[in-house]
Amino acid sequence: MGGGTADKPDTTVFRIARDVGFNARVEPIWFTFTRLSARMGFLERWKEKRRTQKRIAAVNGALRGQGVPLDGWETRTGDCVCNLRVAKLGLLSELKRFVRNGVEVDAEKEWPHLMALRDQATLLVPADFAVPQVVTPGRGEDALAVASGPRLKAELAKVDEWFRISQTFAIKKMVDFLDATDRDISIYESRFGTQEGFWAMFVFVLLRKLTDRGGEHRLPVIFA
C-alpha cells in the first residue's frame, strides 16, 4: 500500500497487510481487536478499545440520522468468514472508472454506494440506508467511509444489467479466501489482461462475493 500506510500499526479497522492493494474482510467488527489485543499492552489495548467504540458510535449516529433501525450489527461475534486480498493497487478505482466511462448517466447518482467505496478505511454495514456517509470518530482520527451492504448489492445488480459482466466474464471458482501474489497477478494479466475492462470486472466479482457473504451472515465488510 502506498502513502506510508506500511508504517502504521495494525488496528481494528485499519489493519495493514504489506504489498496488498485490495484487502477486504467479512467479519464481526470486534474480531480483529480480539486477535490483536493479546499482543497489546494494557494502555494500548484500552486506547484501541475506546477508538473502536468511538468508530461504532459515529457510524450508528450517522445511521440514526437517516432513520435506520439498528439491529445490533456491531455486537455480533464469531470468526472472519471471508477475506479477499489481491496484491494490486487501485482495483476499486478501476471498477469505478470503468462504470463512469461506460454509461451516459451520472454514476455518482446511479450507484452512490459503489462510488463511495475506497481501498482503505471503508465500512460496508449490513443495514439498508440511502445516503453513504463519511464519519470522523473524533479529533485526530482518520475518516471512515460508510456504505450500505444491501444497497451496494442492488447497485452491483444494476451494473451487471448495464455491462452483462456475469454473462461475458467468467471466473470458474472464486474461493472465500483469495490471496493473490505478484506472480498470480502476472499470470492473470498474461491470460486475461488484454480483455478490455478485465480488472474492473474482476473486482466486480470480488465485491459481489463480499456483499453476498456479508448479507448471508449479517456482518460488516471492512476494507483496510
Phi, psi and omega per residue, in radians:
M1 nan 2.557 -3.125
G2 -1.619 -3.028 3.047
G3 1.237 0.363 3.070
G4 1.342 0.197 -3.089
T5 -1.165 -0.397 -3.132
A6 -1.136 -0.344 -3.134
D7 -1.531 -0.170 3.124
K8 -1.355 2.548 3.044
P9 -1.276 2.729 3.031
D10 -1.142 2.425 3.011
T11 -2.365 3.137 -3.040
T12 -1.059 -0.739 -3.129
V13 -1.728 -0.788 -3.067
F14 -1.553 1.128 -3.130
R15 -1.483 2.144 -2.996
I16 -1.832 2.318 2.993
A17 -2.118 2.170 -3.087
R18 -1.094 2.504 3.057
D19 1.079 0.435 3.092
V20 -2.040 2.116 -3.139
G21 -1.543 -0.660 3.132
F22 -2.062 2.083 -3.117
N23 -2.500 1.797 -3.110
A24 -2.257 2.424 -3.062
R25 -2.249 2.485 2.964
V26 -1.845 1.942 -3.059
E27 -2.880 2.798 3.023
P28 -1.009 2.515 -3.053
I29 -1.066 -0.452 -3.137
W30 -1.627 -0.022 -3.021
F31 -1.067 -0.862 -3.103
T32 -1.177 -0.607 3.091
F33 -1.022 -0.768 -3.120
T34 -1.118 -0.545 3.125
R35 -1.355 -0.650 -3.114
L36 -1.354 -0.526 -2.998
S37 -1.078 -0.487 -3.114
A38 -1.108 -0.473 -3.137
R39 -1.851 0.210 3.082
M40 -1.704 2.618 2.957
G41 -1.316 2.969 -3.070
F42 -1.009 -0.857 -3.090
L43 -1.153 -0.752 3.120
E44 -1.080 -0.736 3.136
R45 -1.128 -0.726 3.128
W46 -1.108 -0.760 3.138
K47 -1.107 -0.743 -3.129
E48 -1.202 -0.621 3.078
K49 -1.106 -0.799 3.111
R50 -1.096 -0.702 -3.136
R51 -1.085 -0.757 3.128
T52 -1.156 -0.736 3.101
Q53 -1.054 -0.702 3.135
K54 -1.176 -0.668 3.095
R55 -1.098 -0.815 -3.135
I56 -1.079 -0.766 3.135
A57 -1.085 -0.697 3.132
A58 -1.143 -0.725 3.117
V59 -1.123 -0.849 -3.119
N60 -1.129 -0.608 3.084
G61 -1.104 -0.733 3.115
A62 -1.138 -0.655 3.139
L63 -1.246 -0.697 3.091
R64 -1.072 -0.586 3.108
G65 -1.087 -0.374 3.070
Q66 -1.746 0.132 3.121
G67 1.289 0.461 -3.100
V68 -1.428 2.168 3.042
P69 -1.278 2.127 -3.094
L70 -1.565 2.415 -3.070
D71 -2.025 0.399 3.083
G72 1.397 0.531 3.133
W73 -0.962 -0.551 -3.043
E74 -1.444 -0.101 -3.105
T75 -1.810 -0.091 -3.092
R76 -1.186 2.561 -3.112
T77 -2.057 3.065 3.134
G78 2.190 -2.920 -3.062
D79 -1.771 2.967 2.963
C80 -1.131 2.276 -3.111
V81 -1.840 -0.217 -3.124
C82 -2.830 2.255 3.082
N83 -2.417 1.923 -3.121
L84 -1.870 2.114 -3.101
R85 -2.263 2.344 3.109
V86 -2.388 2.274 -3.093
A87 -1.465 0.968 3.090
K88 -2.466 2.235 -3.101
L89 -1.374 2.655 2.954
G90 1.307 0.394 -3.099
L91 -1.146 -0.734 3.116
L92 -1.111 -0.657 3.095
S93 -1.123 -0.637 3.103
E94 -1.038 -0.802 -3.111
L95 -1.180 -0.779 -3.106
K96 -1.120 -0.694 3.100
R97 -1.158 -0.712 3.118
F98 -1.038 -0.766 -3.139
V99 -1.192 -0.828 -3.130
R100 -1.012 -0.739 -3.056
N101 -1.382 -0.230 -3.034
G102 -1.819 0.031 -3.112
V103 -2.245 2.822 3.122
E104 -1.862 0.336 3.102
V105 -2.012 2.958 3.096
D106 -1.333 1.854 -3.044
A107 -1.103 -0.616 -3.138
E108 -1.111 -0.612 3.117
K109 -1.427 -0.612 -3.095
E110 -1.318 -0.657 -3.079
W111 -2.308 1.079 -3.022
P112 -1.091 -0.624 -3.094
H113 -1.301 -0.642 3.042
L114 -1.098 -0.789 -3.092
M115 -1.220 -0.318 3.131
A116 -1.414 -0.261 -3.074
L117 -1.193 2.506 3.062
R118 -2.288 2.760 -3.132
D119 -1.147 -0.440 -3.127
Q120 -2.295 2.705 2.998
A121 0.962 0.890 3.055
T122 -2.257 2.411 3.123
L123 -2.127 2.159 3.094
L124 -1.781 1.884 -3.006
V125 -1.597 2.444 3.115
P126 -1.372 1.045 3.130
A127 -2.523 2.617 -3.080
D128 -1.657 1.936 3.071
F129 -2.535 2.655 -2.915
A130 -1.394 -0.694 -2.947
V131 -1.947 2.087 3.047
P132 -1.056 2.669 -3.072
Q133 -2.189 2.745 2.902
V134 -2.151 2.061 -3.089
V135 -2.003 2.548 3.044
T136 -2.098 1.911 -3.016
P137 -1.066 -0.511 -3.103
G138 3.126 3.121 -3.117
R139 -1.031 2.246 3.117
G140 1.432 -0.059 -3.133
E141 -1.559 2.517 3.083
D142 -1.231 2.528 3.108
A143 -1.208 2.611 -3.117
L144 -2.177 2.124 3.059
A145 -1.386 2.389 -3.079
V146 -2.235 2.154 3.129
A147 -2.252 2.906 -3.095
S148 -1.663 2.216 3.086
G149 -1.066 -0.874 3.124
P150 -1.070 -0.682 3.133
R151 -1.175 -0.706 3.120
L152 -1.105 -0.715 3.121
K153 -1.037 -0.753 3.113
A154 -1.145 -0.658 3.130
E155 -1.174 -0.668 3.099
L156 -1.105 -0.626 3.083
A157 -1.112 -0.655 3.088
K158 -1.188 -0.694 3.070
V159 -1.029 -0.724 -3.134
D160 -1.140 -0.602 3.077
E161 -1.120 -0.674 -3.135
W162 -1.245 -0.796 -2.931
F163 -1.897 -0.145 3.101
R164 0.915 0.775 -3.074
I165 -1.127 -0.753 -3.081
S166 -1.153 -0.370 3.131
Q167 -1.603 -0.500 -3.029
T168 -1.874 -0.196 -3.065
F169 -2.309 1.892 -3.037
A170 -2.028 2.161 2.902
I171 -1.915 2.045 -2.961
K172 -1.017 -0.698 -3.101
K173 -2.533 2.162 3.046
M174 -1.931 1.888 -3.063
V175 -1.345 2.812 -3.132
D176 -1.155 -0.560 3.140
F177 -2.064 1.782 -3.132
L178 -1.889 2.092 3.127
D179 -2.220 1.488 -3.053
A180 -1.473 2.159 3.112
T181 -1.516 3.070 3.072
D182 -1.029 -0.666 3.127
R183 -1.138 -0.743 3.086
D184 -1.032 -0.757 3.137
I185 -1.046 -0.749 3.134
S186 -1.086 -0.692 3.115
I187 -1.144 -0.796 3.099
Y188 -0.986 -0.818 -3.073
E189 -1.152 -0.683 -3.124
S190 -1.191 -0.544 -3.122
R191 -1.508 -0.709 -2.965
F192 -2.192 -0.214 -2.952
G193 -1.067 -0.365 3.131
T194 -1.357 -0.250 3.104
Q195 -1.194 2.252 -3.096
E196 -1.049 2.242 3.120
G197 1.301 0.343 -3.059
F198 -0.966 -0.918 -3.034
W199 -1.211 -0.562 3.060
A200 -1.097 -0.777 -3.141
M201 -1.214 -0.576 3.101
F202 -1.078 -0.827 -3.127
V203 -1.243 -0.466 3.000
F204 -0.998 -0.774 3.130
V205 -1.112 -0.711 3.110
L206 -1.073 -0.810 -3.115
L207 -1.120 -0.676 3.121
R208 -1.119 -0.703 3.085
K209 -1.085 -0.771 -3.103
L210 -1.146 -0.772 -3.137
T211 -1.181 -0.618 3.090
D212 -1.110 -0.816 -3.114
R213 -1.215 -0.680 3.101
G214 -1.083 -0.752 3.115
G215 -1.182 -0.673 -3.131
E216 -1.092 -0.702 -3.067
H217 -1.758 -0.036 -3.092
R218 0.977 0.783 -3.128
L219 -2.103 2.711 3.074
P220 -1.295 2.756 2.956
V221 -1.865 2.239 -3.095
I222 -1.963 2.099 3.055
F223 -1.707 2.057 -3.021
A224 -2.233 nan nan
